């Protein structure tokens, strides 16, 4: 069967055409970084499909930190769009039991995660000709190095690793590896720097494929730090006046959830309205281990109606078998508990109220990070951006994710240290 008959010519942006040239270069590792919706994932999936069609029986992986992200954001969203536009005649089968797509030439595209419960089954048991690390800013470097041991299939193709991300802080491994050209852990110069190449792609490069007003209104309304990242694609410098720095967060980051978590809570900083101009509702899951260490497990913050965020809170509570939900009630009062009770009548709930200035209330939680007692399990770019840009009294934006984080950590730590008061309104 001539599977290439299924390919169609489609209009690539100049940036995507340049990216394809880079993807065909001698380099083994290629990073596309830049702002939101700049066409990075689309062109990488296109290139991966071309490779799969060129080499019958080859195997390729699309990996994120959590497998569900790869499955839904790429497998059920980007991949169908690429096929409809560039390969309209191509028929592929989805093998749900093992979470991969099979092409007519027997090549396979696997979707997986690099979190603890998926790594062994989905990655270590197979070899690949291509590994694509989607949203690599969320993946710890240890997960990258583990997965790269499986970039070893003999298929007739040059084995390659693709990466994409919205740039994180300059202390992130991707900046060290692709921009500084040093080994992220030892900081030694790369032995083969030419094997690591990168390219900036921004929304302006993909404007022809974006909704009207997305760049000017949606991205243009972000905070300076978020705009630099998601509009301009800039690597972030840590704020000199912030209570947190990216390095402070990175040095205690872990890949896996410990088995000895003895307390888990869901922290909520609720928005009482659900309009397009409303703040996010901050929703963060965190736990405390038996040795007094703290683990940030998930950031599920979203902009939604009270009913939707209440369902999200209930889902997270059930997912982690949490002990309670802790929510700030300075605004909304009984309406907050009512929204939760409508969804989960029996959920353990604690209302907390801020009574001190923001900066004073934030400092005790920042001190836990300085003592290396708080560990982020994986990467939470939006949350960490808020943390690294929070400057206390001169911070103008509402740090909703951060608020939820510190409510959760305050609840956990107050049971070990009654002197630590509720934090951050």
N, C-alpha and C positions, 0 to 999 in steps of 0.2 A: 504493500500500500504506500503510495506517495503522500505522506502526511503533509509535506510542504505545500501541496496544492490547496491546503486549507488557509494558508497565509494570505493576508490582504495588505495592500499598501494603506497606511494611515498617516495623517499629518502629525509629524513630530514637531515639538517646539525646538528652536535652536539649542536651548539648554539640554533637552533630551537627546538631540542628535550628538551634541558634544559628549554627553554622558555615555552614549553607546560607544563612541570612539575610545573613551577611557576604559570601558568595560572590555574592550578587545585589545587593550595594551598588554605588554608582557607582565604587568604587575599581578600578583596572586591575591592581594587584598585591596579591595576598592571600597571607599566610603563616600556616599553621597550625603552631605549634611546641608541644613538650611532651614528656612521657615516652613510654616504649616502649609500643606496642600500645594507644594511646588512641583509635583509630578515625580518625586523620587521613587516611591513605592511602585507606581505604574511602570516606569521604565525598567526597574529592576526585575519585576515579575515578567515583563516582556522578554528581557534578556535571558532570564532563567528558562522560559518556555522555548525560546529558540535553541538553547543548549540541549534541552531535553529532546527536542525534535531531531536535532542533528545526530544524537547518539542513542540509537535504539537500546532499550534495556537499562539506560542510565538512571541513577537515583539522585534526587535533589531534595534539600530540606529548607523549609521556611520556619525559622525559630524566633520566638519571643521569650520573655521571662516566663509568662504564664501561657500555657497552651491554648486556652480559650481565646486569647488575643489573636494568636496566629490563625486560629480556626475561623473566627467570625470576621475580623477586620481584613484579613488577607484572603483566606480560602473562600469565604462566602460573599465578599464584597469586591476587593480589587481584582482578584483572578477572573471572575465572570465578566467584569468590565473590559479587561484586557482581551479576553477571548472574543467577546462580541465585536470589538473594534478591530482587532488585529488578526484574529483567527476565526472568522465567522463560520467556517465549515468544519471546525475541529470538534470532535465528540470525545469527551473524556468521562470516565466513571469515577464516582466518589465511593471509596471503600470505607464506610463509616466505622466498622469495627476496629480498624487500625489507623484511621484518620489520615488517609492519603488519596491522591488522585492518580488514576492510571490512564496514560495516554494510549492512542491506538498502536504505537510502536513499542509498547510494553515499558516505556519509561515511567517513572513514578515521581510525584511531588508530595513529599511528606510534610505535615504540619505538626509542630510540637512546641513544648515549653522546656525551659531549663530550670524550673523550680524542682525541689527535692523529689516530689512524688512522681515526676514524669521523666527525669533525666535518664535513669537506667533503662527503662522499657523503650522509650521512644528514640533515644540517641545512641547509646553505647552499643546496642546490639546490631547496628547497621553501618555500612560505609556509603559515603556520598561523593558525587562529583562536584556538587555545588552546595554550599551552606550559606543561606541568606539570613543574617541577623537583623530582623526588622525591629525598629525602635531600640537600637542597641544601647541608648543611654540608660535604659531600664535594666540592662543585664550586667550583673557583676562580672569582673574580669575572669574570675575563677570559672564561671560558666562558659565563657568564650573559649578559654584554653581547653576545657574538658571536651567541648563539642568539636574543636578543631582536630582532635585526635582521630575523628571519624571522617575527615576530609581525605579519603584514601581509596576511593573506588577507581579501578582501572576500567575506563569507559571509552578511551580514545580522545577524551577532552582533557584540556589542562585544568586540573582541579583549582577552583577559585572560591574565595569567600567574599560575599557581598555584605555591606553594612549600610544602614541609613539611620539618621537621627535628627531631631531638633537639637542644636548644640546645647550642651549642659555647661558646667563650670570648667575652668581651665585645669582644675585638678582631676577631672574625669579621665579614666584610662584612654578613652577614644581620642581626646586632645593630645595626650602624651604620645600615643602610638602613631597617629596619622599626621599631626601638626608639628609636634616637637621632634618626632622620629626617635623616641627613646622607649626602652622597655618599661612598661608602666610600674612594675614592682621594684626593679633594681635601679631604674633611672639611667641605665647604661645606654649609650648610642646603639641603635639597631645595627645588627651585622649586615643586613641587606635592606637599606632604607628604600631602595627603588621598588621593593616588593609591596610598599604601602603607599597608595596614592589616594587623593581625595579631591572632591569638587564641591563647590558651593552652588546650591540651587535654591532660589527664593520664589515666593508667590508671584512676584512681578514677572518672573520668567514663564509662568504658567497662566497668566491672566486670561488668555483666550478660553481656558477650560474652567474658569471659576465663575460663580454667581455674581451678578452685578452688586457692587457695594461690599463684597467680602473683604477686599484689601483695605478700602478706605474706612468702612464702618466697623466691621467685625474686628479686624486686626488693629486698625487705627485707634480703637477705643481702649486697648489694653494698657496696663502700666508700662512705664519706661522699660523696666527689666524684661517683662513679658514681650513687649513689642520688639526689643532688640533680638530676642530669641526667635519668636514665631513669625515676625515680619522680615527682619533683616538677616536672620541666620547667624548672629554673632555669638561667639563663645563668651561666657559670662565671667566678669571679674567679681570676686566677693566684695560686698560692701564693707568699707573700713569701719563703719559705725554699727554694723549689725551684731546682734547677739549670737548669731550662728554664722559659720563659714562652710563652704563646701568641703574643705579639708577636714573640718571638725566632724562633719557627718560621715565623710568617706572612711575615716580611719577606724570607725567601729562598725562599719557595714558588714553584714553577713549574708550568706546565700540561703541558709536553711533555717526553718523554725525549730527551736530546741524542743526536745520531748518533755521537758520538765516545767512547762508553763503552769503555774498554779492559780493565776488570776487573769481573766481576760475581760476587757470592757470595750464598749463602742462609744466613742466620744462624738457628740453632735453639737454643731453650732448652727442652729436652724435659721433659715429665711422664712418669714411668716407669710410672704406672698409668693406667687408663682409666675409673675409676669416676666417678659424678656429683659426688663431692666432690674430685676431683683438680684440680690447678692446670691452667690452660691450657698448651698447648704453644705457645711463642712461635715464630713463623716469619715472617721478614722478608727480602725481597729488596732488595739495594742494589748500587750500582755506582759506579765511579770513572772520571771522564773524563780525557782526555789532559792537561788543564790542572790536574789535582789537585783538582777539585771532586767532591763526593760527592752521590749521588742515591738517595733512598729510593723504591723503585719499587712495593712492595706489602707489605701486612700481611695474611698469610693465617693468622694465629693461630687456634687452635681447641681446644676441649676434646674429646678423643677417645681411643681406644685407640692404642697404639703403631703398630699396622698402618695405621690411618687417617691419623695424622699423617705417617707415613713416606711414604705415597702422595702426600700433599699436598706434602711436600718435593720428591719426585721430579717431580711435575707442575710446580712452580715452577722447579725446576732446568732442565727441558726447555723451558718457556715462554720463559725469558729466556736460554737457552743459557749458563748460568752456568759459571764456572770451577771452583767447588768448593762443598761444603757444610761449614760450620763449626758444630760443636755442642759445647755445654758438657757435660762428663762427670763433674762432681763427684758426681752421683747417677746410678746406673744403669750407669756404666762401659761394659763391653763390650756390654751389652744395647742401648745406644743404637745403636752401629754395626751390631749384628746386625739390629735392626729395619729399618734402611735397606738393608742388604745383601740382606735377604729380598725387598725390593721392586725394588731397582736394584743388582745385584751389582757393577757397574763404576763406580758414581758416585764421583767424586773426593771424598774425605772427610778432614776434619782435626778431630781431637779437641782441645779446649782445656780448661784447668782454671784456675779462679779461685784465686789465692793471696794476694790483698790485700783489705783492707776495702772494703766497698761504696762508700762515699763517695769514697775516694781513687781507686778504679778508675773511677768514673763521671766524674770531673772532666775528664780529657783529652778525652773525646768531647763533653762540654758545651762545652769550649773551641773545638772545631771549629764548633759552631753560632754561638758568639759572634763568630767570625771570618767569618761568612757563607759558610762553605765547604760546608755541608750543605743540600741542597734537597729538600723533599718534593714529589714529582711528584703533584699533587692533594692530597686531604685524607684523613687517617687518624684519625678522631675518637677511637676507643678507644685507639690507640697514643699520640696526643697528650695525651689525658687522663692516661694513666700518666706521661708525661714531665712534665707540668705539676704533677702531684701528688707526684712523687718528691722526698723531702726527705732522703735519705741515711739516717743512723742512726735517725731517728725515724719512718721509713716502715715501716708494719707489714704492708701487703699485699704479695703477691709480684708484682713488676712484670714479668710474663712476656714481654709484647710488647716492653717496653723492653730486657729482657735480650737478646732476639734481635737487636734493632736494634744494640745496642752491640757484640755479638759480630761482627756483619757489618761495622760501621764500623771496628772495631779491626783486623780482618783486612785490610781494604782500606788503611787508613792505615798499618799497620805495614810495608807494602811500600814506603811512601814515607818513613816515619820510624820507624826501628827502636826509638826511645826510647818509643814509645807501646805500653804493655803491655796484655795482655788485661784486659778490664774486666768488671765486674758479674756476680756470681754469682746 
